[in-house]
């Protein structure tokens, strides 16, 4: 998907951590540490609350270790160098090397079920070398248009390239043209397709700054009053897709305890994450229009009456104008900054392009200085929203931890 795939992957993996299976997770990008991308949780027993007591989780307890990562890279080095010699015009990419390292680690740790987040597109993505049992499509819209296509239907064709015979597929609600492409691709492969909002449903009973309480209808059961420590109503349908994916793996159904405990302990920082109460500070790596629209709806619902200050940095291939259209009327100020990533947009250019949409636009190139300035300028009842780039969110999250400021309510100290 364009958005939601990381959340769906994290929820699916969190439920599998409550089972007796040795589960793996591969995601991208990382927020703070490269090792976040490659995770393995040992086979259940003590780890599964439904079958013998819940194990405590702590930050990084399932990340690939530094020694394991170094060993995987050393093992891969001869093959990577051979590929570079054989095809100097198209050497292995950073993402391809990391994907190979993840698969090697999964093999060494004897992973029984792995959750793989596609990096970009689908058809030509490195992750697509697998013959998977279940495919899940999050919401599809326009992003990476220079690579995937300029319209949602073209992009859907690239995403549909992950499909293969003898599997099942699930999808989020889609635009009509996108849904038609995915349905046709599934029919072409003889793949059954279930749709969230129709075959899988979600209703929200409560939505606060602590998360959601939801009732889900999966493929094989109803799960009432589940606690989900993620913010944003869009996460309810993401949770339904994750539950459906786990159910699709199991012919015998899924214990309610695995769903209940797994969703209640899901970890997905940097996405509408609250790190302070007074002032309210939200970190959200909304990097495209679809994600910014979800952020807008959440701010309207959960921050009525608050003065909102935006701390924003974008990559150079993203649209400041679209972000300004979606968020400009909600904020009283916008501070433009940049991450250290080489693709980061110059904050002076960002400010120039945001100025028609946002009041009180100014520039502070160093993210930590900008954040400190806003903390001092904001009142206890205000809200500070850090957004536009996961790279920016990751840098500030790391700076907060190094300053001994721990995430407000997260179960992890990433």
C-alpha positions as CSV (number, residue, x, y, z in Angstrom):
1,X,0.0,0.0,0.0
2,X,0.9,3.7,-0.1
3,X,0.1,4.1,3.6
4,X,-0.8,1.7,6.4
5,X,1.4,-1.2,5.4
6,X,3.8,-0.7,8.2
7,X,1.0,-0.5,10.8
8,X,-0.6,-3.6,9.4
9,X,2.7,-5.5,9.4
10,X,3.4,-4.4,13.0
11,X,0.0,-5.5,14.2
12,X,0.2,-8.9,12.4
13,X,3.7,-9.5,13.9
14,X,2.5,-8.5,17.3
15,X,-0.3,-11.1,17.2
16,X,2.1,-13.7,15.9
17,X,4.4,-13.0,18.9
18,X,1.6,-14.3,21.1
19,X,1.6,-17.7,19.3
20,X,3.8,-20.8,19.5
21,X,5.4,-19.9,16.2
22,X,8.9,-18.4,15.7
23,X,7.9,-15.1,14.0
24,X,9.9,-12.6,12.0
25,X,9.3,-9.1,10.8
26,X,11.0,-7.0,8.1
27,X,10.0,-3.4,7.6
28,X,11.4,-0.1,6.2
29,X,12.5,2.5,6.8
30,X,13.8,2.6,10.3
31,X,13.3,5.4,12.7
32,X,16.5,5.4,14.8
33,X,18.5,2.1,14.4
34,X,19.0,0.1,11.3
35,X,18.4,-3.1,13.3
36,X,14.8,-2.1,13.8
37,X,14.1,-3.4,10.3
38,X,14.9,-7.1,11.1
39,X,13.2,-8.8,14.0
40,X,12.7,-12.3,15.3
41,X,10.6,-13.4,18.2
42,X,11.3,-16.9,19.6
43,X,8.6,-19.6,19.4
44,X,5.8,-19.0,21.9
45,X,5.2,-21.0,25.0
46,X,6.2,-18.5,27.7
47,X,5.7,-15.7,25.3
48,X,2.0,-16.4,24.6
49,X,-0.5,-15.3,27.3
50,X,-3.1,-17.7,26.0
51,X,-0.8,-20.7,26.5
52,X,1.3,-20.0,29.5
53,X,1.7,-16.4,30.7
54,X,2.7,-13.2,29.0
55,X,6.4,-12.4,28.6
56,X,7.5,-8.9,29.2
57,X,8.5,-7.0,26.1
58,X,11.3,-4.4,26.1
59,X,12.7,-2.2,23.3
60,X,14.9,-4.0,20.9
61,X,14.4,-7.4,22.5
62,X,13.6,-8.9,19.1
63,X,16.0,-6.8,16.9
64,X,18.8,-8.5,15.0
65,X,21.9,-8.1,17.2
66,X,24.9,-6.2,16.1
67,X,26.9,-9.4,15.9
68,X,24.2,-11.2,13.9
69,X,23.9,-8.3,11.5
70,X,27.6,-8.1,11.0
71,X,27.7,-11.9,10.4
72,X,24.9,-11.6,7.8
73,X,26.7,-8.9,5.9
74,X,30.0,-10.8,5.9
75,X,28.2,-13.9,4.6
76,X,26.6,-11.8,1.8
77,X,29.6,-9.8,0.9
78,X,31.1,-12.3,-1.7
79,X,27.7,-12.6,-3.5
80,X,27.2,-8.8,-3.5
81,X,30.6,-8.2,-4.9
82,X,30.1,-10.9,-7.6
83,X,26.8,-9.2,-8.6
84,X,28.6,-5.8,-8.8
85,X,31.3,-7.3,-11.0
86,X,28.8,-9.1,-13.3
87,X,26.5,-6.2,-13.7
88,X,28.4,-2.9,-12.9
89,X,25.6,-0.9,-14.5
90,X,23.1,-2.2,-12.0
91,X,24.8,-3.2,-8.8
92,X,22.8,-4.5,-5.8
93,X,21.0,-1.6,-4.0
94,X,21.1,-0.8,-0.3
95,X,17.5,-2.1,0.1
96,X,18.3,-5.3,-1.8
97,X,21.3,-6.0,0.4
98,X,19.2,-5.4,3.6
99,X,16.5,-7.7,2.3
100,X,19.0,-10.5,1.6
101,X,20.4,-9.9,5.1
102,X,16.9,-10.2,6.6
103,X,16.2,-13.5,4.8
104,X,19.5,-14.9,5.8
105,X,18.8,-14.0,9.4
106,X,15.4,-15.5,9.3
107,X,16.8,-18.8,7.9
108,X,19.5,-18.9,10.6
109,X,16.9,-18.3,13.3
110,X,14.6,-20.9,11.7
111,X,11.7,-18.5,11.4
112,X,8.4,-20.3,10.8
113,X,6.3,-17.3,9.6
114,X,7.6,-13.9,8.5
115,X,5.8,-10.6,7.9
116,X,7.4,-8.7,5.1
117,X,6.7,-5.1,4.3
118,X,7.1,-4.3,0.6
119,X,9.6,-1.4,0.2
120,X,8.2,0.4,-2.9
121,X,5.7,-0.7,-5.5
122,X,5.6,-4.5,-5.5
123,X,6.3,-6.0,-8.9
124,X,10.0,-5.1,-8.9
125,X,10.5,-4.8,-5.1
126,X,13.2,-7.0,-3.6
127,X,10.8,-8.5,-1.1
128,X,8.7,-10.0,-4.0
129,X,11.2,-12.9,-4.5
130,X,9.2,-14.9,-1.9
131,X,6.2,-17.2,-2.6
132,X,4.0,-15.9,0.2
133,X,0.8,-17.4,1.7
134,X,-1.1,-14.1,2.2
135,X,-0.9,-10.7,0.5
136,X,-2.4,-7.6,2.1
137,X,-2.9,-4.3,0.3
138,X,-3.2,-1.2,2.3
139,X,-4.8,2.0,0.8
140,X,-3.2,2.9,-2.5
141,X,-2.8,6.5,-3.7
142,X,-0.1,8.5,-5.5
143,X,3.4,8.4,-4.0
144,X,6.9,7.9,-5.7
145,X,5.2,8.9,-8.9
146,X,8.5,9.1,-10.7
147,X,9.0,5.4,-10.2
148,X,5.5,3.9,-9.9
149,X,3.3,6.0,-12.1
150,X,1.4,9.3,-11.9
151,X,-2.0,8.0,-11.0
152,X,-3.5,5.5,-8.5
153,X,-4.5,3.0,-11.1
154,X,-1.0,2.7,-12.6
155,X,0.4,2.4,-9.1
156,X,-2.1,-0.3,-8.3
157,X,-0.8,-2.3,-11.3
158,X,2.7,-2.2,-9.8
159,X,1.4,-3.2,-6.3
160,X,-0.6,-6.1,-7.8
161,X,2.6,-7.5,-9.1
162,X,3.1,-9.2,-5.7
163,X,0.2,-11.6,-6.3
164,X,0.9,-15.3,-7.1
165,X,-1.3,-18.4,-7.4
166,X,-2.2,-20.5,-4.4
167,X,-2.5,-17.7,-1.9
168,X,-5.2,-15.5,-0.4
169,X,-5.3,-11.7,-0.5
170,X,-6.9,-8.9,1.5
171,X,-7.3,-5.3,0.7
172,X,-8.2,-2.0,2.4
173,X,-11.1,0.0,0.9
174,X,-9.8,1.5,-2.4
175,X,-10.7,4.0,-5.0
176,X,-12.9,2.3,-7.7
177,X,-10.2,2.1,-10.4
178,X,-7.7,0.8,-7.9
179,X,-10.1,-1.9,-6.6
180,X,-10.8,-3.0,-10.1
181,X,-7.1,-3.5,-10.9
182,X,-6.6,-5.5,-7.7
183,X,-9.7,-7.7,-8.3
184,X,-8.7,-8.4,-11.9
185,X,-5.2,-9.4,-10.8
186,X,-6.6,-11.7,-8.1
187,X,-9.0,-13.3,-10.6
188,X,-6.2,-13.8,-13.1
189,X,-4.2,-15.8,-10.5
190,X,-7.2,-17.6,-9.0
191,X,-6.6,-15.8,-5.7
192,X,-9.6,-15.2,-3.3
193,X,-9.8,-11.6,-2.2
194,X,-11.4,-10.2,1.0
195,X,-12.1,-6.5,1.4
196,X,-12.0,-4.5,4.7
197,X,-15.2,-2.6,5.2
198,X,-17.2,-5.4,3.6
199,X,-15.8,-8.9,4.4
200,X,-13.8,-7.6,7.4
201,X,-15.3,-4.8,9.5
202,X,-14.2,-2.5,12.3
203,X,-16.1,-0.2,14.6
204,X,-14.6,2.3,17.0
205,X,-16.1,2.5,20.5
206,X,-13.5,5.0,21.9
207,X,-10.8,7.2,20.4
208,X,-8.6,9.2,22.7
209,X,-4.9,10.2,23.0
210,X,-4.3,6.8,24.6
211,X,-5.5,4.9,21.5
212,X,-8.6,3.1,20.3
213,X,-11.1,0.6,21.6
214,X,-12.5,-1.3,18.6
215,X,-14.7,-4.3,17.7
216,X,-13.5,-6.2,14.7
217,X,-15.2,-8.8,12.5
218,X,-12.5,-11.1,10.9
219,X,-12.8,-14.0,8.5
220,X,-13.5,-16.4,11.3
221,X,-14.8,-14.5,14.3
222,X,-15.9,-11.4,16.1
223,X,-13.5,-9.7,18.5
224,X,-15.2,-7.2,20.8
225,X,-13.8,-4.3,22.7
226,X,-10.2,-4.7,21.8
227,X,-7.7,-2.1,23.1
228,X,-5.3,-0.8,20.4
229,X,-2.6,1.7,21.7
230,X,-2.4,3.5,18.3
231,X,-4.0,6.8,17.5
232,X,-6.1,7.5,14.4
233,X,-9.5,6.0,13.3
234,X,-7.8,4.6,10.2
235,X,-6.0,2.1,12.4
236,X,-9.2,0.3,13.1
237,X,-9.5,-1.0,9.5
238,X,-5.8,-1.7,9.5
239,X,-6.3,-3.8,12.6
240,X,-9.1,-5.7,10.8
241,X,-6.8,-6.4,7.9
242,X,-4.1,-7.6,10.3
243,X,-6.5,-9.9,12.1
244,X,-7.8,-11.2,8.7
245,X,-4.2,-12.0,7.6
246,X,-3.5,-14.0,10.8
247,X,-6.8,-15.8,10.4
248,X,-6.0,-16.6,6.7
249,X,-2.8,-18.4,7.9
250,X,-4.7,-20.6,10.2
251,X,-7.2,-23.2,9.1
252,X,-8.2,-23.8,12.7
253,X,-8.8,-20.2,13.7
254,X,-6.9,-17.9,16.0
255,X,-7.3,-17.8,19.8
256,X,-8.9,-14.6,21.0
257,X,-6.1,-14.2,23.5
258,X,-3.5,-13.9,20.6
259,X,-5.6,-11.2,19.0
260,X,-6.4,-9.4,22.2
261,X,-2.9,-9.4,23.7
262,X,-1.2,-8.9,20.3
263,X,-3.1,-5.8,19.4
264,X,-3.0,-4.3,22.9
265,X,0.9,-4.5,22.9
266,X,1.6,-3.5,19.3
267,X,4.6,-1.2,18.9
268,X,4.7,1.3,16.0
269,X,6.4,4.5,17.1
270,X,6.6,7.7,15.1
271,X,3.1,7.4,13.8
272,X,0.7,9.7,15.7
273,X,2.8,9.0,18.8
274,X,2.3,11.1,21.9
275,X,5.6,11.9,23.6
276,X,4.4,14.7,25.9
277,X,1.1,15.8,27.5
278,X,1.8,19.5,28.5
279,X,2.2,20.7,25.9
280,X,0.8,17.9,23.8
281,X,3.5,16.7,21.4
282,X,2.7,14.4,18.5
283,X,5.2,12.7,16.3
284,X,3.8,11.6,13.0
285,X,5.9,10.8,9.9
286,X,3.0,11.8,7.5
287,X,5.0,12.1,4.3
288,X,2.3,12.2,1.6
289,X,-1.2,13.6,1.1
290,X,-3.0,10.5,2.2
291,X,-1.1,10.4,5.5
292,X,-1.5,14.1,6.0
293,X,-5.3,13.8,5.5
294,X,-5.4,11.1,8.2
295,X,-3.4,13.4,10.5
296,X,-5.8,16.3,9.8
297,X,-8.8,14.1,10.8
298,X,-7.1,13.0,14.0
299,X,-6.2,16.6,15.0
300,X,-9.8,17.8,14.3
301,X,-11.1,15.0,16.6
302,X,-8.6,14.9,19.4
303,X,-7.3,18.5,19.6
304,X,-10.4,20.7,19.5
305,X,-9.6,24.2,21.0
306,X,-5.8,23.6,21.1
307,X,-3.4,26.0,19.5
308,X,-1.4,23.8,17.1
309,X,2.2,24.5,16.2
310,X,3.7,22.6,13.2
311,X,7.3,21.5,13.1
312,X,7.7,20.3,9.6
313,X,10.4,18.9,7.3
314,X,9.9,17.3,3.9
315,X,11.9,15.2,1.4
316,X,12.5,17.1,-1.8
317,X,10.2,14.9,-3.8
318,X,7.1,15.7,-1.6
319,X,4.6,18.5,-2.0
320,X,4.7,21.3,0.5
321,X,1.6,22.8,-1.1
322,X,-0.5,19.7,-0.5
323,X,0.6,19.5,3.1
324,X,-0.2,23.2,3.5
325,X,-3.7,22.7,2.0
326,X,-4.5,19.9,4.4
327,X,-3.0,21.3,7.6
328,X,-2.5,25.0,7.2
329,X,-5.9,26.1,8.5
330,X,-5.5,24.1,11.7
331,X,-2.2,25.6,12.8
332,X,-1.1,28.9,14.4
333,X,2.5,28.6,13.3
334,X,4.7,26.4,11.1
335,X,8.5,26.0,11.8
336,X,10.4,24.7,8.8
337,X,13.4,22.5,9.4
338,X,15.2,19.6,7.8
339,X,16.5,16.2,8.6
340,X,20.1,15.1,7.9
341,X,18.9,12.9,5.0
342,X,20.4,13.9,1.7
343,X,16.9,14.1,0.1
344,X,15.7,16.7,2.7
345,X,14.1,19.8,1.2
346,X,15.9,23.1,2.1
347,X,13.9,24.7,4.9
348,X,14.0,28.1,3.2
349,X,12.3,26.6,0.1
350,X,9.9,24.7,2.3
351,X,8.9,28.0,4.1
352,X,8.4,29.8,0.9
353,X,6.1,27.2,-0.5
354,X,4.1,26.8,2.8
355,X,3.7,30.6,3.4
356,X,0.5,30.9,1.3
357,X,-1.2,28.3,3.5
358,X,0.2,28.7,7.0
359,X,0.3,31.7,9.4
360,X,3.6,32.7,11.1
361,X,6.0,30.6,9.0
362,X,9.6,30.7,10.0
363,X,12.8,28.7,9.6
364,X,15.1,26.9,12.0
365,X,17.4,24.5,10.2
366,X,18.4,22.4,13.2
367,X,15.5,20.2,14.3
368,X,16.5,20.0,18.0
369,X,16.8,23.7,18.2
370,X,13.5,24.2,16.5
371,X,11.8,21.7,18.9
372,X,13.3,23.4,22.0
373,X,12.1,26.7,20.7
374,X,8.6,25.5,20.3
375,X,8.6,23.8,23.7
376,X,9.5,27.2,25.2
377,X,7.0,29.1,23.1
378,X,4.0,26.9,23.5
379,X,1.7,27.0,26.5
380,X,0.7,23.8,28.4
381,X,-2.6,23.6,26.6
382,X,-1.0,23.9,23.1
383,X,-0.1,21.1,20.7
384,X,3.2,20.6,18.8
385,X,3.0,18.3,15.8
386,X,6.2,17.1,14.3
387,X,5.5,15.8,10.8
388,X,6.4,15.6,7.1
389,X,9.2,13.1,7.2
390,X,10.0,9.9,9.1
391,X,13.6,10.9,8.9
392,X,12.8,14.0,10.9
393,X,10.7,12.1,13.4
394,X,13.4,9.5,13.9
395,X,16.1,12.2,14.5
396,X,13.9,14.0,17.1
397,X,12.9,10.8,18.8
398,X,16.5,9.8,19.2
399,X,17.3,13.3,20.5
400,X,14.5,13.1,23.1
401,X,15.8,9.7,24.3
402,X,19.4,11.0,24.6
403,X,18.0,13.9,26.6
404,X,16.4,11.3,28.9
405,X,12.9,12.2,27.9
406,X,11.1,8.9,27.5
407,X,8.0,8.4,25.3
408,X,5.0,9.3,27.3
409,X,3.0,6.1,27.2
410,X,4.9,3.8,24.8
411,X,5.9,0.4,26.0
412,X,9.2,0.8,24.3
413,X,12.2,3.0,24.9
414,X,13.3,2.9,21.3
